[in-house]
């Protein structure tokens, strides 16, 4: 029973860190998209 609880705790910690990583990746992609949009707008002018 202790092994199952320990395994569940480790799995929860890994899932929480993965969510933070994916969230950070999403923010980075959004920032890159905004930069490309801004550059394209500047080129039109």
N, C-alpha and C positions, 0 to 999 in steps of 0.2 A: 504494500500500500504506500509506503514512503517513496518508493521508486516512481510510482505513478504521480504522486503529488510533486515530486521534484521535477519530473519530466514535464508536467503541465506548467510549472512555474517557468522553466527554461523556455518552453514553447511560447508562453505568453510574452516573455521578455523579447524574444526574437521577433514576434509579430509586431510588437509595439515599435521596435527599432526599425523594422521594415516600413511601417506606415510613415514614420518620420522621414525616411530616405525617399520614399515615393513622393511625399508632399514637397520635399525640397527640390526634387527633380522637376516636379510640375512648376514650381516657382521659377526655376532656372529656365525652363522651356518658355514660360510666359514672358520672362524678361528678354530672352533672345528674340522672340516673335515681335515684341514691342520695338526692339532696336531695329529689326529689319523693316518694320512698318514705317518707323520714323525716317530711316534712310531712304526708303522708296518715296516717301512724301517730299523729302528734301530734293530728290532728283527730278521730281515733276515740276518744281518751281523754277 
